[in-house]
Structure formats: structure tokens, C-alpha cells
Amino acid sequence: MDAIFLQILNGLDKGSAYALIALGLTLIFGTLGVVNFAHGALFMIGSFCAVTLSKILTLSTVTLDPTKTDFLGNPLKVKTPYVVEWFGESTGNAMIDWSVPLAILFAIPVMLLLGWVMERGLIKHFYKRPHADQILVTFGLAIVIQEIVKATYGANPIPTPAPDQFVGSYNVGALIGLDASYPYWRMIYFGFSVTIIAAVFSFLKFTTFGMVVRAGMADRETVGMLGINIDKRFTIMFGVAAAVAGLAGVMYTPINSPNYHQGMDFLVLSFVVVVVGGMGSLPGAVLAGFLLGTLESFASMNEVKGFFEALYLPSIDQIIIYLVAIIILLTRPRGLLGRAGVMEE
Amino acid sequence: MKHLSKTDKSTFILVAILALLAPFILNPFPEGSAMAQFNAGYPDLMQRFAIFGILAIGFNILFGLTGYLSFGHAAFLGVGSYSAVWMFKLLSMNIVPAIILSVIVAGVFSLLIGFICLRRSGIYFSILTLMFAQMSYSLAYSVLTPLTNGETGLQVYNDDPQYLMGPNSSEVTNLFGLEMRSTFTLDVGPWAFQFNLGYYVCALFLLLAFYIAIRIFRSPFGLMLRAIKTNQTRLNYTGLNSRPYTLAAFVISGMYAGLAGGLMASMDPLAGAERMYWTASGEIVLMTILGGVGTLLGPVLGAGFIKYFENIFSKINDTVLHTWFSILPDGLENAIVWVLHFFVGKGWHLTLGLLFMMIVIFLPGGLMEGGQKIMNKIRGKKKNDKDGGAKAAATPAE
């Protein structure tokens, strides 16, 4: 029972990342009809926003401390981060410690701008081109972004820890009479992604802007004929989708040290999530994200592995997601929550 | 050969000359000169030219003719490699059974995948093939470790059974005793031309693959595939089921990839999962697009182009750049080197990505279209071309 509970938790935080990326992907597909192969790259850029901010915050002045000397008798060099000088010892150090959550504020404008530039500068010109061209150009863009990040930040993962308060784990199981301790930050990640998902949904559901966007998703032409500039709103939605992917990346840094190819790694799984949930269906993406995340962590349980071993089968934790996706696509082509008739041919 | 039209025949002969004389053509700079590092006439690279050429030709039969963009072709390449290495492990180091099996296994594998993926078209098809390729990668990397040797990669060990191995049989990959690695070096003055048996095996397969591709392009079957690309709905309304045709194209191109994988293993008896990663599939797409989708010669050119520049660009480092620009004033030299340094050496993929984007955005026909445009400019053919374009535009309306 404990193990099962733990696997559910495990699945939820993996699922959160899938759900957030897939939400952005399906949002772009639903509004603009473009499959964005560069979406994983946006997730990766989000992670590197956190890295950049923590680097900026730790920029230091070097002063010589005459009271201490190293073993050669020279005065010791002391590095003082600028933020410590400006905001005082405690505030400055707290800012450095909290660089990952602070990076959220940094990442939102960056990602919105990046999304806007991407849509206006590149993807706009591809609406009338065949789908294959859209895939190819965004794939090319993904390579370019990945290589730029590699050239700037190097090929090794850069550890970016969470604030000190959230290091360690908490026995969540105790709340319901079980024994399962779980890292703080992963719980925060789950809560964060639920908040973001709720924010995106309420933005679409309860604001006039969101209403227009939903109308545009249903029937772009009619909305255009009503005198609404739907293209502009869709561009903003592209920015929002980029921001969602970016935030998913920012908060993921303490869980997985950012490296330049993590975008590509997540991209394929996010596609699977989108397809299983139903192309263009937002609730579908979220549902499928959590579902597949949980399934994946269950398949990696030792008990499940042992069960397969007993049957002389290889353990399938690495491919369970794909197997489920294939079964779903064969039996229900439009995906779990996809609208009938959308992408069914 | 006599079935080919005049232009096809000349294209084929061109490719044949290029392929058979490659050791001369790719080795234009004398040994020891500063430019010698731009020579590509050594066996390893030439083999890769031919192998990736085969791969791109096969991919082009699917994407160029039917318009179905597969993002999972590397899976077939990997399957081909694995089956070839298994043949080496079980029978002997003779490449004939290895290549035969790799083609067959890749064909069966692509039949299975194609059967499922081809229920869909457009974006959905691309995502499905991508999914299958990733699944095959995971299978090879971890799930099927007994078959694929997982992370380490499959290779031939001394204690493998090798049932057909005689006492005098060669320990390296061979064709009935002729070793793939055997190389004859012809020294002409300062030049050293290398004739590698393995390369010529690959080149012959390339020519065979190219010939079959020409026949497919010009056959009624090829026309049917083009019809699918142009307007599948209309084709379906005429009462034709297009599925068998797309499936056949998918299997053929999967077999091409299997052949390439088998050859790859024959040149170097190793097979690893990283050959199946989806970015490897992306590379195949890059080659085909770069050369020119739907043209006969394009994919071969694209494969050669990418493999050549990958090799050359990786060799250029900062020191080389500094020697090139040493004539310039120091500040300018450093600035230029600093900028270029992002694009050469390890930055080759950045250059490739940018180049690829440029091609997709401005020149969807790839290098072939670019070459044609330039030729037309030189010949001043603009008028004729317009007439041709008008005619072509008029045809579908009839």
C-alpha cells in the first residue's frame, strides 16, 4: 500500500511536467493548427532562465580580506555577490537561495516575448504551407535553439538547487495513515502545475479574451468576420503556451539539472500525451499527462517488474507509455477527450 | 538499362561515374598540403556517403513520392544493423546473409509499423512514426537487452557460435573471403588514392538502389504514389484504395533503410541503440530535404553534402581559423574567429540547423531547385520556364 501511494505521488510529478508541456502543445495546435516541434526547446529555455537568473544573482565583486590570509601569506580573496552588497546580508543571500522561484518572474516576460517573436517572425509564414513544412521548420528551430544553448552553457547539466527550506522530504503518507516520505520540491512542483493549469483554464473560461480565443478555436473564420482580430489573439496565446512550457522548465530545474537536450527528450513524450488526450483538447492533454505519468511510475515498480519477470517477459516500464498510446489510438483514434471528427482521418 | 529514358540514363550514368570514381574525385588535394584535410577520399567517409545515400534514396521514395513525412526511419536502420550483427554472431563474418537478413527483417518490421501508422496521414502520421521510433529505441536500449546488448551495443565476441565459420574463415567482415577493410592504395605523385573493397560494395548497392528508385519513380506504381501526394481524397473518390500503395512505399523505404543498416554493420560490425534515436531520424529528413525532395539525385547529393561538411566542419578549430584569417589586423581577426567559432568544430549542428531552416523557408526544393534556378539564370531561360510553369498549372484543371 505504501509503495502504491508513493508511485501515485511519483506519477503525479512526472505527469505534471508532461501535462504542462502537452497543454502548451495542444493550445498551439488548437489555435493555430501548427505542430510545434520546438516546444521541447521552449521547456528547455525555461530551465535555462532559472540557470541564468541564478548566475546573475551570484555575480560577485572580488575584494581582498586583509584579516585572513591563505597558506602563502597573501590576503584571501573574498567574493561578495552584488545582491548581498545592495540588499544586505540576509536579503541578498535569501535572494540567491530562492533563485529558482524568483526565476518564475524572470521567465514569464522572457517566454512571452520569445513566443511572440517565434510566431510573428517564423511560424506566421507557414500557415499556408503544407503541414510537413511546419514540422520541418520547427524541428530546424529546435536544433538551432538547442545548439545555441549548448554553445552558451556547455554540454554538461548545471545543478540548480531548490531553496534550502525545501531540500529534504516530508512524510505525506502519515496524513492518511501510511508511511511514504516524499521530497518537498516535487510536491511543490505538483501544486505549481495544478495552479498553472487552473490559471490557463480560468483564463480561457472566465475572461472575454479567453472566450474569443475559444470561439476562434471552434470557428476561426466566423470570429474573423465579426470584426475581431483573431490572429493577434492567437499570437498572444502562442506566447502563453510558450510561457507555460517555460514555467514548467523553470520549476523542473531542482528535480532534473538542466541540460541542452532535455527539451528533445521531453518533446516526444509530450507528443504522445497530446495524441492520447486528443489533438487540440486541453482537458485531454492534462488528463493524459497525469495518466501516463502515473502509469509510467507504476510500471517501474519492483512488484510489477517481478510479475513480468515471472512470465519471462522483459520489464516494460520504458515503453509502457508507447504501448498504451498505440492501444488507445487503435481503439479510439480521436484520443481520450478529443472532439469527434477532429484529426480522425 | 534500356528501359530508362534518355535523361534518366544520363542521371544514372552520372551517379555511377561519381560513385565508382569517388576515390579520385573526393581526393583532389595532394597529400601533405594544407588543403589535404579537406580530402574526403578515405574509406570510412566514402562508405558513409554511399550508405547514407541509400538511406536517403529510400526515405525519398516514401516522403518524396507520397508526401508522408516519417520521423522514425532510423528505427529501420537500427533494426537492419542489429540483424546483420546477429548474423555475424550466429553464422560467419560473411556479409551476404547479414545483408539479406537485415533487409528482410527491416521489411517485416516496417510492414508492422506501417500497417498501424498508415491509418493516419499528415501530422498524425509523423507523430505516430516518431512514437514508434522512440519505442524501438527504448526497446533496444533497455527492454530487449538480451537481444540488443542494451547500452553497450551489440558486437561480435570470440565465444559466439558462428556455425558457418570454417578454420580458414576471416575474422573480419568479408564477402566470401574478400575482406571489407582491404584497401589498395594508388600513389600518383603526391596523391594517394585509396580503393577500399568495402566502399565498392556499398557503392554497388547504392547504384542498385538508385536504379530501383528510378524504376519506381517512372512506373505506374510511382505515378500512383504521386497521385496520393497531390490529392489523396480525390484518388479515394475514384474508387481506389490508396492504403496498399502507401504501405508498399513504406515497406520499400523501410527495406532501403534496413539495407543501409546492414551495410553499416558490414563495414563495422557494431550496432547500438543511439542509431535509432529520433534525432537520427531527423538527420535522414534533413538530408533528403537539403538535397531536394522528390527528385532522383537530390537525396544522394544531400546525404553526401551533410556527411562531407559534418566531417570537414568538425575538423576546423580555432587554430585553423586563426591561420586562415592571419592576414587581417589582430582585432578583426579575433572578432571573426570568435563569431565563426560558434559555427565550426563542435558547432556544426548549429550550422546544419540554420542551413536547414533557410532551405525549408526559402528553397523548399532543396539544392536541386537551387541548382536549377542558377542554371536557368545562366542560360537566360526565364521565358521558357514561365511557359512551362503555366502549362503545369493548367494540367490539373483539365
Interface residues (C-beta under 8 A of the other chain):
Chain A: V35 L122 H125 R129 P130 H131 A132 D133 I135 L136 V137 F139 G140 L141 I143 V144 Q146 E147 I148 A151 M264 V268 F271 V272 V275 M279 P314 S315 I316 Q318 I319 Y322 L323 A325 I326 L329 L330 P333 M343 E345
Chain B: F63 G67 L69 F71 I116 R119 R120 S121 G122 I123 Y124 S126 I127 L128 L130 M131 F132 Q134 M135 S138 L139 Y141 S142 V143 L144 T145 P146 W278 T279 G282 V285 I289 F342 K346 G347 H349 L350 L352 G353 L354 F356 M357 V360 I361 P364
